[in-house]
Amino acid sequence: MSKNNRHNALGKGLHSLLPSRPATNPSAPLSGEPREGNVALVPLSQIEANPNQPRREFEPVAMLELTQSIERDGVIQPIIVRRTGHQQYQIIAGERRWRAAKAANLKELPAILRTADDQKVLELAIIENIQREDLNPIDLAIAFHRMTVELELSHDEIGARTGKDRATVTNTIRLLQLPKELQDLVQAGKLSPGHARALLKLADEATQREVADKCVREGWSVRQIESYTKDRKSGDKPKTEKEEILQDPNVKAAASNMEQKLGTKVRIVERTPNKGLIEIEYYSTDDLDRIYTLIVESA
């Protein structure tokens, strides 16, 4: 899937569910009671979070950065709300901005009023969160699963609405088959989705926990999990990758910087003092296209 097609697919989902309406300039919102489709300044005390918000974790550093941005520049993009009572509103999209505005001690927040039932609110909230790059894999898996159960959508239909391919939807939902404590490791970023999928190939939860512990403590790669699995089946001792035992701190720092830039697991293997290879993990064709674009455009 090309970059343009992917972006079109992602943009299409939320906008198709929230058709554009005449609205005031967001930089000059109205005060008082919001009207359908218009931007108004709404007291934070009148706004509540969506209890069915698909996003469970809000990364503290990113939230601090957003709070500081709001303290400096205000809230540039209005949140979207629906009416739940007289001067009472529930967030459809924009909970991060609402939380950051509260942390910045704002009294009012620009908001756009929309009419939406519970099912539409759930769909909008899920799609908004899925389109965020920093949504952790487990929250994404829960969001996809809710779309299958509560919205009764097939994996193909979910893919069409979110700009993901069917295989990505299916493989992401499979992460929920892991024991809860291993899901927590994935959610905390201590295990990558690639590690998690490799763990799912192990026969039982006890073995999954054992190998996950080695991954966290010893920094195992996905390849090492796969090798361990094969070795257990053949009765051999598990192999280790000698290049991962000792690694120059500068090389580790370089890999970490690339991971932050590319948003995925990066591994540098030193073959000799002057030669080696770089391994970059991707989890779908869309993910490969995203990484390719980042590398090519920054070249």
C-alpha positions in Angstrom: 0.0 0.0 0.0 1.5 3.4 -1.0 1.9 6.2 1.4 -0.8 8.3 -0.2 -3.3 5.4 -0.2 -2.6 4.6 3.4 -3.1 8.2 4.5 -6.3 8.4 2.4 -7.6 5.3 4.1 -6.8 6.6 7.6 -8.2 10.0 7.0 -11.4 8.6 5.4 -12.4 6.7 8.5 -13.0 9.4 11.0 -14.2 12.1 8.5 -16.7 9.7 6.9 -18.2 9.2 10.4 -18.1 12.9 11.3 -19.2 14.7 8.1 -18.0 18.3 7.9 -20.5 21.0 9.0 -20.3 24.7 8.9 -18.2 25.7 11.9 -16.7 28.8 13.4 -13.0 29.5 13.2 -11.4 27.3 15.9 -9.1 30.2 16.8 -12.1 32.2 17.8 -14.6 29.8 19.5 -17.9 31.0 20.8 -18.6 31.3 24.5 -21.5 29.7 26.2 -23.7 26.7 25.1 -22.2 24.9 22.1 -24.4 24.4 19.0 -24.3 21.4 16.7 -21.2 21.6 14.5 -19.9 24.9 16.0 -16.8 25.5 18.2 -17.6 26.8 21.7 -15.6 27.3 24.9 -17.0 24.8 27.3 -16.0 24.8 31.1 -13.9 21.7 31.9 -16.2 21.1 34.8 -19.0 20.3 32.4 -17.0 17.7 30.4 -16.5 14.1 31.4 -14.4 11.3 29.9 -15.9 8.5 27.9 -16.0 5.5 30.3 -15.6 3.2 27.2 -12.5 5.0 26.0 -10.4 2.3 24.2 -7.1 3.9 25.3 -6.1 2.6 28.7 -2.6 4.1 29.0 -1.5 7.7 28.6 2.3 7.9 28.3 3.5 10.3 31.1 6.3 12.0 29.1 4.0 12.6 26.1 1.3 14.0 28.4 3.8 16.3 30.1 4.9 17.6 26.7 1.3 18.2 25.6 0.5 20.0 28.9 3.5 22.3 28.5 2.4 23.0 24.9 -1.1 23.9 26.0 0.3 26.1 28.8 2.3 27.9 26.2 0.0 28.0 23.1 -3.4 26.9 24.4 -5.6 24.2 22.9 -5.3 24.6 19.1 -7.5 21.7 18.0 -11.0 21.5 19.6 -12.1 18.3 21.2 -15.4 16.6 20.0 -18.2 16.1 22.5 -21.8 14.9 22.7 -24.5 16.2 25.1 -25.4 14.0 28.0 -27.6 16.5 30.0 -28.1 20.2 30.6 -24.7 21.7 30.2 -23.1 18.3 30.5 -21.0 16.8 27.8 -19.0 13.5 27.2 -15.9 13.3 25.1 -16.1 11.6 21.7 -12.5 12.4 20.6 -9.8 14.3 22.4 -9.3 12.9 25.9 -5.6 13.5 25.8 -6.2 17.2 25.2 -8.8 17.3 27.9 -6.5 15.7 30.4 -3.6 18.0 29.5 -5.9 21.0 29.7 -6.9 20.0 33.3 -3.2 19.6 34.2 -2.5 23.0 32.7 -5.3 24.4 35.0 -7.4 25.7 32.1 -11.0 26.5 33.0 -12.4 26.2 29.5 -11.8 24.1 26.4 -12.8 24.6 22.8 -15.2 21.8 21.8 -17.4 20.9 18.9 -20.8 19.4 19.6 -21.9 16.3 17.7 -24.9 14.0 17.9 -23.9 10.4 18.3 -25.3 7.3 19.9 -23.3 4.9 22.1 -22.3 2.7 19.2 -21.1 5.7 17.1 -19.2 7.1 20.0 -17.4 3.8 20.5 -16.5 3.6 16.8 -15.3 7.2 16.7 -13.2 6.8 19.9 -11.7 3.6 18.6 -10.8 5.0 15.2 -9.3 8.1 16.7 -7.1 6.1 19.0 -6.1 3.6 16.3 -4.9 6.5 14.1 -2.5 7.6 16.9 1.0 6.4 16.3 1.8 6.0 20.0 -1.1 3.6 20.9 0.5 0.6 22.5 -0.1 -2.8 20.9 -2.3 -4.2 23.7 -4.7 -1.2 23.7 -4.8 -1.6 19.9 -5.6 -5.3 20.2 -8.4 -4.5 22.7 -9.8 -1.8 20.4 -9.9 -4.2 17.5 -11.5 -6.9 19.6 -14.2 -4.5 20.8 -14.9 -3.6 17.2 -15.5 -7.3 16.5 -17.6 -8.0 19.5 -19.5 -4.7 20.1 -19.7 -3.4 16.6 -19.9 -6.9 15.1 -17.4 -6.1 12.4 -15.3 -8.7 10.5 -11.5 -8.3 10.4 -11.8 -7.2 6.8 -14.4 -4.5 7.8 -12.2 -3.3 10.6 -9.3 -3.0 8.2 -11.3 -1.0 5.7 -12.5 1.4 8.4 -9.0 1.9 10.0 -6.7 1.7 7.1 -5.1 -1.5 8.3 -4.8 -4.7 6.4 -6.8 -7.8 7.6 -3.6 -9.7 8.6 -2.5 -6.8 10.9 -5.9 -6.8 12.6 -5.9 -10.6 13.1 -2.3 -10.7 14.3 -2.9 -7.8 16.7 -6.0 -9.4 18.2 -4.0 -12.6 18.8 -1.9 -10.7 21.4 -4.8 -11.0 23.7 -4.2 -14.8 23.9 -1.1 -14.1 26.0 -1.4 -14.3 29.8 -2.3 -11.0 31.4 1.1 -10.4 32.9 2.8 -10.9 29.5 0.3 -8.5 28.0 1.3 -6.0 30.7 5.0 -6.4 29.5 3.9 -5.6 25.9 1.9 -2.7 27.1 4.8 -1.3 29.0 7.1 -1.7 26.0 9.3 -4.4 27.7 8.3 -6.9 25.0 7.7 -5.9 21.4 4.7 -7.2 19.3 7.3 -9.4 17.5 8.4 -11.0 20.7 4.8 -11.5 21.8 3.8 -13.2 18.5 6.8 -15.5 18.9 5.8 -16.3 22.4 2.4 -17.4 21.2 4.0 -20.2 19.3 5.1 -21.8 22.5 3.1 -24.7 23.8 1.9 -23.5 27.2 1.6 -20.5 29.4 4.3 -21.7 31.8 6.8 -21.8 28.9 5.6 -18.5 27.6 6.3 -16.9 31.0 9.7 -18.6 31.3 10.8 -17.3 27.9 9.3 -13.9 28.4 11.4 -13.6 31.6 14.5 -14.4 29.7 13.6 -11.9 27.0 13.3 -9.1 29.6 16.3 -10.0 31.7 18.7 -11.1 29.0 17.5 -8.9 26.1 16.6 -11.8 23.8 15.7 -11.1 20.2 12.7 -12.6 18.4 15.2 -14.9 16.6 16.4 -16.2 19.9 12.8 -17.1 21.0 12.3 -18.9 17.7 15.7 -20.7 18.1 14.7 -21.7 21.7 11.4 -23.1 20.5 13.2 -25.2 17.9 15.8 -26.4 20.3 13.2 -27.5 22.9 11.5 -29.5 20.2 14.8 -31.1 19.1 16.1 -31.6 22.7 19.2 -29.4 22.2 20.3 -26.7 24.5 19.0 -23.3 23.5 21.4 -21.2 21.4 22.6 -17.8 22.3 23.7 -15.0 19.9 27.2 -14.1 20.9 27.0 -10.7 19.3 24.3 -9.8 21.8 26.2 -10.8 24.9 28.5 -7.8 24.9 27.8 -4.7 22.9 29.5 -1.3 22.9 27.4 1.3 24.7 27.6 3.6 21.7 26.2 0.9 19.5 23.3 0.3 22.0 22.7 4.1 22.0 22.6 4.2 18.2 20.1 1.3 18.1 18.0 3.1 20.7 18.0 6.3 18.7 17.0 4.5 15.6 14.1 2.8 17.5 12.8 6.1 18.6 13.0 7.5 15.1 11.5 4.5 13.3 9.0 3.5 16.0 10.0 -0.1 15.9 12.6 -2.6 17.2 16.1 -2.1 15.8 19.1 -4.4 16.4 22.7 -3.8 15.4 24.8 -6.9 15.0 28.6 -6.4 15.1 30.3 -9.1 12.9 33.8 -7.5 13.1 35.1 -4.2 14.5 34.3 -2.7 11.1 31.4 -4.7 9.8 27.9 -5.7 10.8 24.3 -5.5 10.0 21.2 -3.6 11.1 17.9 -5.5 11.6 14.7 -3.4 11.6 11.5 -5.2 12.6 8.1 -4.5 10.9 4.8 -6.1 11.6 2.7 -5.6 8.5 3.1 -4.3 4.9 1.7 -1.0 6.1 4.4 -0.9 8.8 7.1 -1.7 6.3 5.8 1.1 4.0 5.8 3.5 6.9 9.4 2.6 7.9 10.6 2.8 4.3 9.1 6.2 3.9 10.8 7.5 7.1 14.2 6.2 5.9 13.9 7.5 2.3 12.5 10.9 3.2 15.2 11.5 5.8 18.0 10.5 3.4 
